[in-house]
Amino acid sequence: MLDTVHLIIAAVVMLVGAVILSATGFGIGLVTTPFLLLVFDPKTVVVLINTIAAGLLAMVLADTRDHLEIKANIPLAVSAVLGVPVGVIALSSLSAVALRIGITVLIILLTIIVALNIRVKVPAPRVSGPIIGFAVSALVTGLAIGGPLMMLFLMNFNYSVPKIRATMAFYYMPMGLAAIVGYAVAGLYTRERILLVLAVVIPSIVGYRLAVLIVRRINDAMFRRGVVAIIAITSVIVLAREVVTAL
């Protein structure tokens, strides 16, 4: 049963997540999931994040469309759609404890990658790209986490920031739409989850629009370190709680 406190927490967290997504083109799941898991069950968290992200990424794509190479990125978009059923099945079938632990472990691993600014040279990008795209789609659809892996792949091409944001949005858009359909078919859109999505739409849009103003006024290094620290601390708390509960 949703209450006012839960709605306020969700609204604030999604607003912050929208800021991160607007600034980088990814990361909304990485930032919001640790906090949302403290209040909501994993299935609700994943459905909420991916539903809202689909709309926000449409806005990112509209803002950066001049930097997009559509033809070159069609294989990534196709692989994104193909990975959705795997994620939906995993989300529908796994237990709440397994989902929480899986999500939190993945968050911690990806947080370390982002914190260390690790770059991995990917061989044969035309072949490995769709494979990575499929895997990331399954992870994002099932766990709401995985964007940094696609970012690491794109960093191999030395794209400009607008081009990276445009490419990420083009990759995520068909995946997000397919995920919404998949969640609906799987019966994951309960009345409470639909109400929760509606409750955070406006805060998410506000966060998206605030991003431009905020990013211009904050030192990039400080912003990056602060976000990583918050994610890491919260993730460890969530993981510890779930391990204790499982025991």
C-alpha beads as a LAMMPS data file, in Angstrom:
LAMMPS data file: protein, C-alpha beads

247 atoms
246 bonds

1 atom types
1 bond types

-500.0 500.0 xlo xhi
-500.0 500.0 ylo yhi
-500.0 500.0 zlo zhi

Masses

1 110.0

Atoms # bond

1 1 1 0.000 0.000 0.000
2 1 1 1.470 3.347 -1.042
3 1 1 1.602 6.120 1.504
4 1 1 2.625 9.773 1.325
5 1 1 6.134 9.159 2.667
6 1 1 6.812 6.486 0.047
7 1 1 5.590 8.758 -2.729
8 1 1 7.753 11.647 -1.537
9 1 1 10.835 9.421 -1.357
10 1 1 10.173 8.067 -4.850
11 1 1 9.613 11.559 -6.249
12 1 1 12.849 12.964 -4.782
13 1 1 14.942 9.959 -5.796
14 1 1 13.610 9.926 -9.359
15 1 1 14.179 13.671 -9.668
16 1 1 17.853 13.144 -8.824
17 1 1 18.028 10.161 -11.162
18 1 1 16.588 12.248 -13.984
19 1 1 19.329 14.835 -13.425
20 1 1 21.995 12.150 -13.783
21 1 1 20.359 10.698 -16.882
22 1 1 20.082 14.100 -18.511
23 1 1 23.713 14.928 -17.835
24 1 1 25.257 11.613 -18.919
25 1 1 22.734 9.677 -21.007
26 1 1 22.782 6.783 -18.533
27 1 1 22.956 6.065 -14.787
28 1 1 19.383 6.550 -13.614
29 1 1 19.219 2.949 -12.388
30 1 1 22.686 3.098 -10.861
31 1 1 21.762 6.167 -8.808
32 1 1 18.147 5.478 -7.843
33 1 1 18.020 1.726 -7.254
34 1 1 19.918 1.599 -3.922
35 1 1 17.536 4.152 -2.396
36 1 1 14.329 2.775 -3.891
37 1 1 15.166 -0.746 -2.716
38 1 1 15.044 0.518 0.863
39 1 1 11.347 1.359 0.381
40 1 1 9.933 -0.760 -2.462
41 1 1 10.208 -4.368 -3.616
42 1 1 12.673 -5.055 -6.490
43 1 1 10.036 -5.677 -9.160
44 1 1 8.384 -2.346 -8.406
45 1 1 11.760 -0.592 -8.534
46 1 1 12.745 -2.090 -11.894
47 1 1 9.366 -1.422 -13.508
48 1 1 9.304 2.157 -12.198
49 1 1 12.811 3.051 -13.335
50 1 1 12.545 1.582 -16.827
51 1 1 9.105 3.053 -17.463
52 1 1 10.211 6.555 -16.493
53 1 1 13.568 6.197 -18.272
54 1 1 11.837 5.456 -21.577
55 1 1 10.125 8.858 -21.518
56 1 1 13.207 10.735 -20.333
57 1 1 15.383 9.170 -23.011
58 1 1 12.913 10.278 -25.650
59 1 1 13.639 13.810 -24.437
60 1 1 17.403 13.177 -24.561
61 1 1 17.091 11.870 -28.114
62 1 1 15.047 14.893 -29.157
63 1 1 17.705 17.233 -27.725
64 1 1 20.680 15.406 -29.277
65 1 1 19.236 14.046 -32.540
66 1 1 21.602 16.166 -34.666
67 1 1 24.544 14.157 -33.275
68 1 1 23.059 10.723 -34.014
69 1 1 24.271 8.348 -36.739
70 1 1 21.144 6.249 -37.185
71 1 1 22.391 3.726 -39.737
72 1 1 25.537 2.846 -37.773
73 1 1 23.572 2.229 -34.581
74 1 1 20.674 0.142 -35.921
75 1 1 22.403 -3.159 -34.882
76 1 1 22.624 -1.894 -31.303
77 1 1 18.954 -0.931 -31.292
78 1 1 17.935 -4.336 -32.658
79 1 1 20.037 -6.155 -30.055
80 1 1 18.407 -4.029 -27.357
81 1 1 14.940 -5.251 -28.347
82 1 1 16.073 -8.882 -28.551
83 1 1 17.429 -8.784 -25.005
84 1 1 14.162 -7.564 -23.461
85 1 1 12.361 -10.954 -23.187
86 1 1 15.275 -12.397 -21.214
87 1 1 15.108 -9.540 -18.729
88 1 1 11.316 -9.702 -18.386
89 1 1 11.410 -13.443 -17.723
90 1 1 14.135 -12.999 -15.105
91 1 1 12.233 -10.199 -13.392
92 1 1 9.019 -12.228 -13.348
93 1 1 10.553 -15.448 -12.035
94 1 1 13.307 -14.511 -9.551
95 1 1 12.595 -14.069 -5.829
96 1 1 12.716 -10.652 -4.166
97 1 1 15.823 -11.554 -2.147
98 1 1 17.662 -12.851 -5.225
99 1 1 16.755 -9.725 -7.175
100 1 1 17.904 -7.399 -4.379
101 1 1 21.231 -9.163 -3.957
102 1 1 21.799 -9.431 -7.709
103 1 1 20.963 -5.781 -8.292
104 1 1 23.126 -4.582 -5.402
105 1 1 26.178 -6.658 -6.362
106 1 1 25.931 -5.397 -9.940
107 1 1 25.600 -1.805 -8.697
108 1 1 28.748 -2.146 -6.601
109 1 1 30.739 -3.640 -9.485
110 1 1 29.621 -0.964 -11.937
111 1 1 30.201 1.765 -9.350
112 1 1 33.824 0.628 -9.049
113 1 1 34.168 0.721 -12.839
114 1 1 32.727 4.242 -13.003
115 1 1 34.783 5.449 -10.010
116 1 1 38.059 4.196 -11.494
117 1 1 37.138 5.457 -14.973
118 1 1 38.138 2.089 -16.404
119 1 1 38.292 1.831 -20.183
120 1 1 38.253 -1.554 -21.868
121 1 1 39.319 -1.997 -25.483
122 1 1 36.594 -3.993 -27.222
123 1 1 37.710 -6.150 -30.178
124 1 1 35.693 -6.360 -33.398
125 1 1 33.116 -3.728 -32.374
126 1 1 30.731 -4.574 -35.218
127 1 1 30.420 -8.099 -33.829
128 1 1 30.885 -7.453 -30.115
129 1 1 28.597 -4.389 -30.143
130 1 1 25.323 -6.306 -30.683
131 1 1 26.457 -8.971 -28.198
132 1 1 27.087 -6.323 -25.556
133 1 1 23.849 -4.616 -26.537
134 1 1 21.884 -7.828 -25.986
135 1 1 23.492 -8.469 -22.588
136 1 1 22.992 -4.901 -21.379
137 1 1 19.356 -4.955 -22.502
138 1 1 18.690 -8.141 -20.517
139 1 1 20.386 -6.655 -17.446
140 1 1 18.583 -3.325 -17.658
141 1 1 15.162 -4.875 -18.321
142 1 1 15.561 -7.415 -15.535
143 1 1 17.578 -5.468 -12.964
144 1 1 17.411 -1.812 -14.122
145 1 1 21.222 -1.762 -14.105
146 1 1 23.743 -2.123 -16.921
147 1 1 24.124 1.253 -18.649
148 1 1 27.801 1.713 -17.693
149 1 1 28.696 -1.398 -19.694
150 1 1 27.289 0.184 -22.853
151 1 1 29.038 3.444 -21.960
152 1 1 32.373 1.586 -21.713
153 1 1 31.764 0.161 -25.181
154 1 1 30.989 3.573 -26.692
155 1 1 34.036 5.164 -25.071
156 1 1 36.188 3.096 -27.434
157 1 1 35.134 5.371 -30.296
158 1 1 36.108 8.720 -28.708
159 1 1 32.646 10.151 -29.314
160 1 1 31.804 13.650 -28.179
161 1 1 29.522 13.958 -25.151
162 1 1 26.448 14.925 -27.251
163 1 1 27.105 12.004 -29.606
164 1 1 27.414 9.553 -26.695
165 1 1 24.165 10.841 -25.184
166 1 1 22.412 10.572 -28.561
167 1 1 23.703 7.039 -29.165
168 1 1 22.745 5.891 -25.656
169 1 1 19.252 7.332 -26.084
170 1 1 18.829 5.692 -29.498
171 1 1 19.902 2.358 -28.008
172 1 1 17.648 2.632 -24.952
173 1 1 14.504 3.927 -26.637
174 1 1 13.381 0.731 -28.440
175 1 1 14.448 -1.301 -25.420
176 1 1 12.370 0.874 -23.102
177 1 1 9.287 0.636 -25.292
178 1 1 9.679 -3.141 -25.662
179 1 1 10.184 -3.444 -21.897
180 1 1 6.941 -1.559 -21.201
181 1 1 5.080 -3.964 -23.486
182 1 1 6.814 -6.934 -21.884
183 1 1 5.981 -5.775 -18.353
184 1 1 2.347 -5.318 -19.360
185 1 1 2.129 -8.787 -20.919
186 1 1 3.773 -10.326 -17.843
187 1 1 1.260 -8.615 -15.550
188 1 1 3.891 -6.527 -13.783
189 1 1 1.885 -3.290 -14.007
190 1 1 -0.205 -3.518 -10.872
191 1 1 -2.504 -0.681 -9.815
192 1 1 -0.014 0.524 -7.193
193 1 1 2.895 0.500 -9.647
194 1 1 0.918 2.484 -12.207
195 1 1 0.017 5.052 -9.544
196 1 1 3.668 5.233 -8.492
197 1 1 4.776 5.844 -12.073
198 1 1 2.219 8.627 -12.472
199 1 1 3.303 10.178 -9.170
200 1 1 6.937 10.576 -10.251
201 1 1 6.406 11.740 -13.843
202 1 1 6.442 15.455 -13.039
203 1 1 9.423 15.289 -10.612
204 1 1 11.356 13.307 -13.226
205 1 1 10.696 15.901 -15.922
206 1 1 11.684 18.681 -13.515
207 1 1 14.909 16.815 -12.739
208 1 1 15.655 16.455 -16.417
209 1 1 15.253 20.180 -17.001
210 1 1 17.239 21.103 -13.889
211 1 1 20.199 19.076 -15.083
212 1 1 21.403 21.703 -17.530
213 1 1 21.442 24.382 -14.839
214 1 1 23.013 22.194 -12.163
215 1 1 25.777 20.666 -14.281
216 1 1 26.985 24.114 -15.322
217 1 1 27.431 25.162 -11.679
218 1 1 29.066 22.082 -10.134
219 1 1 32.656 20.950 -10.478
220 1 1 32.583 17.746 -12.538
221 1 1 35.130 15.939 -10.360
222 1 1 33.300 16.770 -7.116
223 1 1 29.958 15.807 -8.636
224 1 1 31.314 12.460 -9.841
225 1 1 32.974 11.600 -6.507
226 1 1 29.894 12.539 -4.515
227 1 1 27.532 10.429 -6.608
228 1 1 29.862 7.431 -6.535
229 1 1 30.294 7.676 -2.751
230 1 1 26.534 7.828 -2.124
231 1 1 25.855 4.881 -4.418
232 1 1 28.614 2.756 -2.893
233 1 1 27.567 3.388 0.728
234 1 1 23.879 2.787 0.073
235 1 1 24.587 -0.345 -1.978
236 1 1 26.632 -1.888 0.814
237 1 1 23.805 -1.173 3.285
238 1 1 21.223 -2.823 1.028
239 1 1 23.462 -5.832 0.370
240 1 1 24.236 -6.306 4.077
241 1 1 20.545 -6.167 4.944
242 1 1 19.645 -8.785 2.344
243 1 1 22.480 -11.136 3.347
244 1 1 21.412 -10.930 7.003
245 1 1 17.777 -11.519 6.021
246 1 1 18.714 -14.531 3.886
247 1 1 20.677 -16.055 6.755

Bonds

1 1 1 2
2 1 2 3
3 1 3 4
4 1 4 5
5 1 5 6
6 1 6 7
7 1 7 8
8 1 8 9
9 1 9 10
10 1 10 11
11 1 11 12
12 1 12 13
13 1 13 14
14 1 14 15
15 1 15 16
16 1 16 17
17 1 17 18
18 1 18 19
19 1 19 20
20 1 20 21
21 1 21 22
22 1 22 23
23 1 23 24
24 1 24 25
25 1 25 26
26 1 26 27
27 1 27 28
28 1 28 29
29 1 29 30
30 1 30 31
31 1 31 32
32 1 32 33
33 1 33 34
34 1 34 35
35 1 35 36
36 1 36 37
37 1 37 38
38 1 38 39
39 1 39 40
40 1 40 41
41 1 41 42
42 1 42 43
43 1 43 44
44 1 44 45
45 1 45 46
46 1 46 47
47 1 47 48
48 1 48 49
49 1 49 50
50 1 50 51
51 1 51 52
52 1 52 53
53 1 53 54
54 1 54 55
55 1 55 56
56 1 56 57
57 1 57 58
58 1 58 59
59 1 59 60
60 1 60 61
61 1 61 62
62 1 62 63
63 1 63 64
64 1 64 65
65 1 65 66
66 1 66 67
67 1 67 68
68 1 68 69
69 1 69 70
70 1 70 71
71 1 71 72
72 1 72 73
73 1 73 74
74 1 74 75
75 1 75 76
76 1 76 77
77 1 77 78
78 1 78 79
79 1 79 80
80 1 80 81
81 1 81 82
82 1 82 83
83 1 83 84
84 1 84 85
85 1 85 86
86 1 86 87
87 1 87 88
88 1 88 89
89 1 89 90
90 1 90 91
91 1 91 92
92 1 92 93
93 1 93 94
94 1 94 95
95 1 95 96
96 1 96 97
97 1 97 98
98 1 98 99
99 1 99 100
100 1 100 101
101 1 101 102
102 1 102 103
103 1 103 104
104 1 104 105
105 1 105 106
106 1 106 107
107 1 107 108
108 1 108 109
109 1 109 110
110 1 110 111
111 1 111 112
112 1 112 113
113 1 113 114
114 1 114 115
115 1 115 116
116 1 116 117
117 1 117 118
118 1 118 119
119 1 119 120
120 1 120 121
121 1 121 122
122 1 122 123
123 1 123 124
124 1 124 125
125 1 125 126
126 1 126 127
127 1 127 128
128 1 128 129
129 1 129 130
130 1 130 131
131 1 131 132
132 1 132 133
133 1 133 134
134 1 134 135
135 1 135 136
136 1 136 137
137 1 137 138
138 1 138 139
139 1 139 140
140 1 140 141
141 1 141 142
142 1 142 143
143 1 143 144
144 1 144 145
145 1 145 146
146 1 146 147
147 1 147 148
148 1 148 149
149 1 149 150
150 1 150 151
151 1 151 152
152 1 152 153
153 1 153 154
154 1 154 155
155 1 155 156
156 1 156 157
157 1 157 158
158 1 158 159
159 1 159 160
160 1 160 161
161 1 161 162
162 1 162 163
163 1 163 164
164 1 164 165
165 1 165 166
166 1 166 167
167 1 167 168
168 1 168 169
169 1 169 170
170 1 170 171
171 1 171 172
172 1 172 173
173 1 173 174
174 1 174 175
175 1 175 176
176 1 176 177
177 1 177 178
178 1 178 179
179 1 179 180
180 1 180 181
181 1 181 182
182 1 182 183
183 1 183 184
184 1 184 185
185 1 185 186
186 1 186 187
187 1 187 188
188 1 188 189
189 1 189 190
190 1 190 191
191 1 191 192
192 1 192 193
193 1 193 194
194 1 194 195
195 1 195 196
196 1 196 197
197 1 197 198
198 1 198 199
199 1 199 200
200 1 200 201
201 1 201 202
202 1 202 203
203 1 203 204
204 1 204 205
205 1 205 206
206 1 206 207
207 1 207 208
208 1 208 209
209 1 209 210
210 1 210 211
211 1 211 212
212 1 212 213
213 1 213 214
214 1 214 215
215 1 215 216
216 1 216 217
217 1 217 218
218 1 218 219
219 1 219 220
220 1 220 221
221 1 221 222
222 1 222 223
223 1 223 224
224 1 224 225
225 1 225 226
226 1 226 227
227 1 227 228
228 1 228 229
229 1 229 230
230 1 230 231
231 1 231 232
232 1 232 233
233 1 233 234
234 1 234 235
235 1 235 236
236 1 236 237
237 1 237 238
238 1 238 239
239 1 239 240
240 1 240 241
241 1 241 242
242 1 242 243
243 1 243 244
244 1 244 245
245 1 245 246
246 1 246 247
